[in-house]
């Protein structure tokens, strides 16, 4: 599996997108970011522009890349009342 250091391009409610190379993004679903349960992307101690280590875990038939984030990060408690 391909591994490398990538920049976080975007954070969405369901996960993060990273730039694998110019014009090619990889996606990591929120459920696969950590072994801990993450209810909201707001709990993730990462932000757009951060560099993270990733491993490509899958390339589907449409050429879309799934990645695993290997870099450790803080996970905040879920926001109160949610």
Helices and strands as residue ranges (DSSP letters): E 3-12, E 15-21, E 24-29, G 30-32, G 41-43, E 51-59, E 65-69
